[in-house]
Amino acid sequence: MQNINLAHVGSANVFTLGPQGTSSEAAARHLIGHMQQYSLCDEGSVWLSESYEGARDQLLAASDGLLLVANA
């Protein structure tokens, strides 16, 4: 198994599919919680979009963050 080292990022921006109350939003908040638990970020924001393509575009415009795409 290979270890992946992650750096502390201060604020984590997670971009994903909306609307509010979806499992995508819950997964993004869960991810931020884990990042805080393991001291990878101090705070986090979830940015919701009407499509994954829109979330990608928001990420590219922000130039900092993570794109979370659900898989079933």
C-alpha positions in Angstrom: 0.0 0.0 0.0 1.2 3.5 -0.8 0.8 6.4 1.6 -0.4 9.7 0.2 0.7 12.8 2.0 -1.6 15.7 2.0 -0.7 19.2 3.1 -2.8 21.5 5.3 -4.8 23.8 3.1 -6.3 26.3 5.6 -9.7 26.5 3.9 -11.1 23.7 1.7 -13.5 24.5 -1.1 -15.5 21.5 -2.3 -17.5 21.9 -5.5 -20.3 19.4 -6.3 -23.8 18.9 -7.6 -26.8 20.7 -5.9 -29.4 21.5 -4.9 -29.2 21.8 -1.1 -30.1 18.7 0.8 -28.8 16.2 -1.7 -26.4 13.3 -0.9 -23.7 15.2 -2.9 -23.9 18.1 -0.4 -23.9 15.6 2.5 -20.8 13.9 1.1 -19.0 17.2 0.6 -19.7 18.2 4.2 -18.6 14.8 5.4 -15.3 15.1 3.5 -14.7 18.6 5.0 -15.3 17.1 8.5 -12.7 14.4 7.9 -10.3 16.9 6.6 -10.8 19.0 9.8 -10.5 15.9 12.0 -7.1 15.0 10.5 -5.9 18.7 10.6 -5.9 19.0 6.8 -8.0 22.2 6.9 -9.3 24.7 9.4 -12.6 25.4 7.7 -14.5 24.4 4.5 -17.1 25.6 2.1 -19.4 23.6 -0.1 -20.3 25.1 -3.5 -23.3 23.6 -5.2 -24.0 23.7 -8.9 -26.8 22.6 -11.3 -24.5 20.2 -13.1 -21.1 18.6 -12.6 -19.9 20.6 -15.5 -21.0 23.7 -13.8 -19.2 22.6 -10.6 -16.0 22.0 -12.7 -16.3 25.5 -14.1 -16.7 27.0 -10.7 -13.6 25.1 -9.5 -11.6 26.3 -12.5 -12.7 29.9 -11.9 -11.7 29.6 -8.2 -8.4 27.9 -9.1 -8.4 26.2 -5.7 -10.5 23.4 -4.3 -11.8 19.9 -4.9 -14.4 18.6 -7.3 -16.6 15.9 -5.7 -18.5 13.7 -8.2 -20.9 11.0 -6.8 -20.7 7.4 -8.1 -23.4 4.9 -7.8 
